[in-house]
Amino acid sequence: MEDDLQALQGIHLSPVLESRLELLAQTAEALGLDEPSIIGFNHSIANLSTRRLNLKLSVDRATYVETELRLHLAELEAELALLRKWTLSLIGLTPPGLETSSVETGTGSTETAESLERRRQAIIRKAKEYQAQLVQLNSTNPSSFSMNVSISDLTRLQEQNKEREKEIRLKRKKVEAFRGLPANLDLARLTLLQATQNLQDLTRVREGLLRRMVDD
């Protein structure tokens, strides 16, 4: 590119043409093209567009995962609150009917108390597990999680997730549709023309075979 510019230094160019030539050289250098051409520019621009689309898809996936984590955290918080409520009620209050059953059956009261204690211990262990998971999630990235999530927020996030999924599916279809096509429009038209001619040839061959079968 520098050799070409040096060779053109002896040629008098208009300011407009010279500025355009300089812009073309800068663009080719930015795209990493040793020899600028229409095919090279189209190919580089197509690659940049593909990379941009892939990056946007990655951002959408990351946003979707973050939303799913927030929803999961909200579910964990709700379950933890329920477990705490159950634990407090089991520790501080006697369930209705327990005193009556203890009077009626001696062995039955012992079994009921043992099962109640086992259930209480299981709830406490479960609550500790959820608490540990919450601490781990908050320590991973505390700024990305919100401890105050309402039902309306969850509904809105679910709707946003559905819209993002639709956009991702649509973009995937567009990428699949354009995958394998040449970057140059002239080459694309030539490829389409060749495919059309091949289809016409196959159609003529098929019609000829059908005529022969009818004649026989």
C-alpha positions as CSV (number, residue, x, y, z in Angstrom):
1,M,0.0,0.0,0.0
2,E,2.9,2.4,0.8
3,D,4.6,1.6,-2.4
4,D,1.4,2.3,-4.4
5,L,1.1,5.7,-2.6
6,Q,4.7,6.6,-3.3
7,A,4.2,5.7,-7.0
8,L,1.2,8.0,-7.1
9,Q,3.0,10.9,-5.6
10,G,4.2,12.1,-9.0
11,I,0.7,12.2,-10.3
12,H,-1.3,15.3,-9.8
13,L,-4.7,14.5,-8.3
14,S,-7.6,16.7,-7.3
15,P,-8.1,17.4,-3.6
16,V,-11.3,15.5,-3.6
17,L,-9.8,12.4,-5.3
18,E,-6.7,12.6,-3.1
19,S,-8.8,12.7,0.1
20,R,-10.9,9.7,-1.1
21,L,-7.8,7.8,-2.0
22,E,-6.4,8.5,1.5
23,L,-9.6,7.4,3.1
24,L,-9.6,4.2,1.0
25,A,-6.0,3.5,2.2
26,Q,-6.9,4.1,5.8
27,T,-9.9,1.8,5.5
28,A,-7.9,-0.9,3.9
29,E,-5.3,-0.6,6.7
30,A,-7.9,-0.7,9.4
31,L,-9.4,-3.9,7.8
32,G,-6.0,-5.5,7.4
33,L,-6.2,-5.7,3.6
34,D,-2.9,-5.8,1.8
35,E,-4.5,-5.3,-1.6
36,P,-7.8,-3.4,-1.4
37,S,-10.5,-4.7,-3.7
38,I,-14.3,-4.8,-3.7
39,I,-14.3,-8.5,-2.9
40,G,-11.9,-7.9,0.0
41,F,-13.9,-5.0,1.4
42,N,-17.1,-7.0,1.2
43,H,-15.6,-10.0,2.8
44,S,-14.1,-8.0,5.7
45,I,-17.4,-6.1,6.3
46,A,-19.3,-9.4,6.3
47,N,-16.8,-10.8,8.8
48,L,-17.3,-7.7,11.0
49,S,-21.0,-8.0,10.8
50,T,-20.9,-11.7,11.8
51,R,-18.6,-10.9,14.8
52,R,-21.0,-8.1,15.8
53,L,-24.0,-10.4,15.7
54,N,-22.1,-13.1,17.7
55,L,-21.2,-10.5,20.3
56,K,-24.8,-9.3,20.6
57,L,-26.0,-12.9,20.9
58,S,-23.5,-13.4,23.7
59,V,-24.7,-10.3,25.5
60,D,-28.3,-11.5,25.1
61,R,-27.4,-14.9,26.5
62,A,-25.6,-13.3,29.5
63,T,-28.6,-11.1,30.2
64,Y,-30.9,-14.0,30.0
65,V,-28.7,-16.0,32.4
66,E,-28.6,-13.1,34.8
67,T,-32.4,-12.8,34.8
68,E,-32.7,-16.5,35.4
69,L,-30.4,-16.3,38.4
70,R,-32.4,-13.4,39.8
71,L,-35.6,-15.4,39.5
72,H,-34.0,-18.4,41.1
73,L,-32.7,-16.2,43.9
74,A,-36.2,-14.8,44.5
75,E,-37.6,-18.4,44.7
76,L,-34.8,-19.3,47.2
77,E,-35.7,-16.2,49.3
78,A,-39.4,-17.1,49.3
79,E,-38.6,-20.7,50.3
80,L,-36.2,-19.6,53.0
81,A,-38.8,-17.2,54.5
82,L,-41.3,-20.0,54.5
83,L,-38.9,-22.4,56.2
84,R,-38.0,-19.8,58.8
85,K,-41.7,-19.3,59.5
86,W,-42.3,-23.0,59.9
87,T,-39.2,-23.4,62.1
88,L,-40.4,-20.6,64.5
89,S,-43.9,-22.1,64.6
90,L,-42.6,-25.5,65.4
91,I,-40.2,-24.3,68.1
92,G,-42.6,-21.8,69.8
93,L,-46.1,-23.2,69.3
94,T,-47.7,-26.6,69.8
95,P,-49.8,-27.7,66.8
96,P,-53.5,-28.0,67.4
97,G,-54.6,-31.5,68.3
98,L,-51.3,-32.6,69.6
99,E,-52.3,-32.4,73.3
100,T,-55.5,-34.4,72.7
101,S,-53.6,-37.2,70.9
102,S,-51.1,-37.3,73.8
103,V,-53.9,-37.9,76.3
104,E,-55.7,-40.5,74.2
105,T,-52.6,-42.7,73.3
106,G,-49.4,-42.8,75.2
107,T,-47.2,-44.5,72.5
108,G,-48.9,-42.3,69.8
109,S,-47.8,-39.1,71.6
110,T,-44.2,-40.4,71.7
111,E,-44.2,-41.2,68.0
112,T,-45.8,-37.8,67.2
113,A,-43.2,-35.9,69.2
114,E,-40.3,-37.9,67.6
115,S,-41.6,-37.3,64.0
116,L,-42.1,-33.6,64.8
117,E,-38.5,-33.4,66.1
118,R,-37.2,-35.1,62.9
119,R,-39.2,-32.8,60.8
120,R,-37.9,-29.8,62.7
121,Q,-34.3,-30.9,62.3
122,A,-34.8,-31.5,58.6
123,I,-36.3,-28.0,58.1
124,I,-33.4,-26.5,60.0
125,R,-30.9,-28.3,57.8
126,K,-32.7,-27.3,54.7
127,A,-32.8,-23.7,55.9
128,K,-29.0,-23.8,56.5
129,E,-28.5,-25.1,53.0
130,Y,-30.5,-22.4,51.5
131,Q,-28.8,-19.8,53.6
132,A,-25.4,-21.1,52.5
133,Q,-26.5,-20.9,48.8
134,L,-27.7,-17.4,49.3
135,V,-24.4,-16.3,50.9
136,Q,-22.5,-18.0,48.0
137,L,-24.6,-16.2,45.4
138,N,-24.3,-12.8,47.1
139,S,-20.5,-13.3,47.5
140,T,-20.1,-14.1,43.8
141,N,-21.4,-10.8,42.6
142,P,-23.4,-8.8,45.2
143,S,-24.1,-5.9,42.9
144,S,-25.9,-8.0,40.3
145,F,-28.6,-9.3,42.6
146,S,-31.5,-7.5,44.2
147,M,-32.9,-8.6,47.6
148,N,-36.2,-6.8,47.0
149,V,-38.1,-8.6,44.1
150,S,-41.8,-8.2,43.8
151,I,-44.4,-10.2,41.9
152,S,-44.7,-7.5,39.3
153,D,-40.9,-7.5,38.8
154,L,-40.9,-11.2,38.3
155,T,-43.8,-11.0,35.8
156,R,-42.0,-8.2,33.9
157,L,-38.8,-10.2,33.8
158,Q,-40.6,-13.3,32.5
159,E,-42.1,-11.2,29.7
160,Q,-38.7,-9.7,28.9
161,N,-37.2,-13.2,28.7
162,K,-39.9,-14.3,26.3
163,E,-39.2,-11.3,24.0
164,R,-35.4,-11.9,24.2
165,E,-35.9,-15.6,23.3
166,K,-38.0,-14.6,20.3
167,E,-35.3,-12.1,19.1
168,I,-32.6,-14.7,19.5
169,R,-34.6,-17.3,17.5
170,L,-35.2,-14.7,14.8
171,K,-31.5,-13.7,14.6
172,R,-30.5,-17.4,14.5
173,K,-32.8,-17.9,11.5
174,K,-31.3,-14.9,9.8
175,V,-27.8,-16.1,10.4
176,E,-28.6,-19.6,9.1
177,A,-30.3,-18.1,6.0
178,F,-27.2,-16.0,5.1
179,R,-24.6,-18.6,6.1
180,G,-22.6,-19.9,3.1
181,L,-23.6,-17.1,0.8
182,P,-20.6,-15.2,-0.8
183,A,-20.0,-11.6,0.4
184,N,-19.9,-10.2,-3.1
185,L,-23.4,-9.4,-4.6
186,D,-22.2,-10.1,-8.1
187,L,-21.0,-13.6,-7.0
188,A,-24.3,-14.1,-5.2
189,R,-26.2,-13.3,-8.4
190,L,-24.0,-15.6,-10.4
191,T,-24.5,-18.4,-7.9
192,L,-28.2,-17.9,-7.9
193,L,-28.2,-17.9,-11.8
194,Q,-26.2,-21.1,-11.9
195,A,-28.5,-22.8,-9.4
196,T,-31.6,-21.7,-11.5
197,Q,-30.0,-23.1,-14.6
198,N,-29.2,-26.4,-12.9
199,L,-32.8,-26.6,-11.7
200,Q,-34.1,-26.0,-15.2
201,D,-31.8,-28.7,-16.6
202,L,-33.0,-31.2,-14.0
203,T,-36.6,-30.3,-14.8
204,R,-36.0,-30.9,-18.6
205,V,-34.3,-34.2,-17.9
206,R,-37.2,-35.3,-15.6
207,E,-39.8,-34.3,-18.3
208,G,-37.8,-36.2,-20.9
209,L,-37.8,-39.3,-18.7
210,L,-41.5,-39.0,-18.1
211,R,-42.2,-38.7,-21.9
212,R,-40.1,-41.8,-22.6
213,M,-42.0,-43.7,-19.9
214,V,-45.3,-42.7,-21.5
215,D,-44.1,-43.6,-25.0
216,D,-42.9,-47.0,-23.9
